[in-house]
Amino acid sequence: MKNNPSKIVDCTIRDGGLVNNWDFSVEFVQQLYAGLNEAGVDYMEVGYKNSPKLLKGADGAGPWRFLNDDFLRKVIPQKGSTKLSALVDVGRVDEDDILPRSESLLDLIRVACYVKDVDKALDLIQKFHDLGYETTINIMALSGVMEKELVEAFDMIRESVVDVVYIVDSYGSLDHNDMMYLVEKFKTHLPNKRLGVHAHNNMQLAFSNTLIAADHGVELLDASVYGMGRAAGNCPTELLVTHLKNTHYELRPVLEVLEKLLVPLREKEEWGYLLPYMITGTLNEHPRSAMAVRASENKDAVVDFYDKLTTPEVSFPKG
């Protein structure tokens, strides 16, 4: 039986930072890295490499929002076999802030964009590739992209140097049939590229959708410990570690960091499957409205929330 190509990319710090404004202590990140390294997890996404000068509200965010290479070297003085990744957003990164890979602890830089900005993302990817990094392109909000736009994007991506192309379920609205359809579409149009998947758990499908993608040859699998991530969160790292076949992951080190770091944090911060997120996922909508409800006094008024999202605006008088 051939070796399983699956590789786990743990996004706890980067995607989880959207929950707590990247307010993780250095010790938290060090212990998480040590645990993931011991577990044999392939990549840890240690934050964003966006540029503070290009973002509002940068002063209030933790250091994982704008990774500094000198800072990172102090945090992880002894790098193990788990590679380090960072994400950048098109329009929020100054490419001059990125050191050559030989001078950085980062191995992988992932570029997130909407489909209209694929050309800009590929320009950045070419620069990061030339600096020696592994690269991915993550097209967000795929569930709302028109077929024609996607095919045009594929034509550009196919000719680019990018290593991995991600199937991103931004709204947590995809089911197993959608995932199989997208994987086959990406494979058909991008036969020369490796694929990745990033699933959200609005409808309790992040884990199963990730497994389906893996079964169909998708290689990079995004996850986070205890599912920590924006709104409904992500596919849980601990589930992938224990469930992927023909891999050499160890569950116990992940459980150790989960018990020590994530369980106490979950008492203070909220993420994971909750009804408002289920509703936005079902309706294929961005979770921002659900996040606003969860932050309000009426956080459990799910019927009212559903009615607001599904009632068409009536502009003429009744009668």
Secondary structure, DSSP 8 states (H G I E B T S, - for coil): ------EEEE-HHHHHHHHHTT---HHHHHHHHHHHHHHT-SEEEEEEB--GGGSTTGGGS-GGGB--HHHHHHH-SS--SSEEEEEEETTS--GGG---GGGSS--EEEEEE-GGGHHHHHHHHHHHHHTT-EEEEEE--GGG--HHHHHHHHHHHHTS--SEEEEEETTS---HHHHHHHHHHHHHH-TTSEEEEEEB-TTS-HHHHHHHHHHTT--EEEEBGGG-SSTT-B-BHHHHHHH-TT----HHHHHHHIIIIIHHHHHHS--S--HHHHHHHHTT--THHHHHHHTSTTTT-HHHHHHHHHS----S---
